[in-house]
Structure formats: C-alpha cells, structure tokens
Amino acid sequence: MRAALIVLGATGEVGRGVVQAALERAWPVIAVARDGEALDALRRQHAGADLVAISASLDSEAAATRLGDELRALGRPLGGVVATICGGCKRGRLLDQPAEFLRRTLDEDLLPHLVAARQLLPLLAASDRGGGYVLIGGPGGEQPWAGYGHDSIAAAALRMLARVLHDEARAYPVRVQLLAVESPLRTEANRRHACTQWPNALAVGQRALALIEHSAVATPAHAVVRYTAPLAESPWSDDIDLPATPANALTSSSVEHASAAAQKAQAADSEAGLLPPRCLQDARKLLQTLALTKRNQESSPR
C-alpha cells in the first residue's frame, strides 16, 4: 500500500490545490479540515479517488492529540504532510488595532502549525517511510506587506518556526521545509485583476508535492524554499544547512561567478516575470558585500 499524504487545511484555496495535485500523482490523501460540509464537497469533487476526510481542529494541544489518535486508528502508512493552515488575511495598519488583534492572528496562523507538528512529526517518523513535512507560507514573511502588518508578522514568525522545526527534526527521518509563496494566489474570484505571474493553487500544490517527493534524496535541503526558486539548491538562499564560506575564500573568481549568476537570474526574470524585484535587490546587495569584502582583504596589511 502506498503511503498516504496528510493535507492540513484541505478545504482552503491552497489545500484544495494540494489535494488535486496529490491525487493527480496517484497519492492517497488524508484530508483534514475543520468544516465537515466542505470536506463532504471535497469528497464529491474527487469521487472514486483514494481520499479519506477527517473533520478536526488544530486550535489546541488536545485537539491535535485527538487528530493524532484518529490518524493512528486508520492504520495507514504515512508518506508526508502538507500544512496549509491560515486564518485568513487581516487588512489594516498594525498601529490601528489593539495588541489582542495580533495575538489572535498568531493563534490562528502560527500556533496551529506548532501543535500539528508536535503530533505529526513523530507519527510520520514512526511510519518508517521517510517523507517530508511542508508548511506553506504566504506573502509578507520576508518583506512587510503594506496594509497587512499582522499577516506579515505571522508570516515572518512562521519562517522562523519552520527553521527551528527543520533543525529539530534532524532527530527524525523527516525533512521539514517551508514553501514561501511571496505573492497572492490567482483565483477565479480575482482573475480580472490578478497579475499573470501569481501562481494558482494547483501550481502551489504541485510544487509542495515536488518538495515532498524530493525529500527522499539524501542531500542538504533548505529550511525555507521560495516558490519561484528552482528545486535545485539556489546560491542565494540563507539556509542554515549550507556550510559557511570562509572570508579568505572570497576571490575575484568567486565574485565574477556570483556576478554572472546574478546577471543570468536577472535575464531569466525579465523574460519570465516570475521573481519579485526584491529578489534582484537581494542579489545585488550580496554582490556588493562580496566585492567590498574582497577590497578590504586586498587593502589590509599582510
């Protein structure tokens, strides 16, 4: 029996895309969501597919424990988890809302990821199938999203949570990663004004599945993976798994190599229109740092 994929938040916009992507790749799916009626609709949409639906909440440790018990009771091998938990966008200035508003945002968007991971990481490891655990994050985690300050803080916190879980999960045969989608989704509701480079839910689901399936490869992995980055490791990532480069290793050839890579990335960006401008800004900033370090080394006394 092929190991099943657990999809948390399966009835949301991204969750439905993950479910569709998984079923198209012949993954058995265990769909988890709070709304029982929406789960019934999901089952009807994929009638005949290997899809198990569980109505469950992740708003507390007790609720997550109950979900873990239900998953164990299924007696099915597990091959991965994709967590698409989100409490919904909250517009408005941070300074215009009381502190309780931010607390509620973190309760809805961040803490459910932690209570889920505390139950599902050991469960996934016990299945002895390896596998990946992918959290999906939205815009604002790297740069503030204007008008969505509370969401930006929650998204940034989710990135750090993913890094900590990625590091702590080394004790398990499970790879934890965050798929950072740094743009809104293109949906049927916003299709008239959506940008062409915005991904749809199915595309995000396909990328999440690629990370799950790539987790079986015994290579260093990024804790945070940009949706727009290639699946192969990117030279611009700041992942904790990658070895640090000694300062004395920054030679003119390495600077030239980095410059060529940045120019290639810029050309690809102008052609495909996939990367936001800040990605190029990050590349230029890195190049400036490399060049400055090299000049300091050359001017320092021997």
Secondary structure, DSSP 4 states (H G I P E B T S, - for coil): -PPEEEEETTTSHHHHHHHHHHHHTT--EEEEES-HHHHHHHHHHTTTSSEEEEE---SSHHHHHHHHHHHHHHT--EEEEEE--------B-GGGS-HHHHHHHHHHHTHHHHHHHHHHHHHHHHTTS--EEEEEE-TTSSS--TTBHHHHHHHHHHHHHHHHHHHHGGGTT-EEEEEE--S----STTTTT--TTSPPHHHHHHHHHHHHHHTTS-S---SEEETTS-SSPPTT---TTSPPPPGGG--HHHHHHHHHHHHHHHHHHHHH--S-HHHHHHHHHHHHHHHHHHHHHHHS--
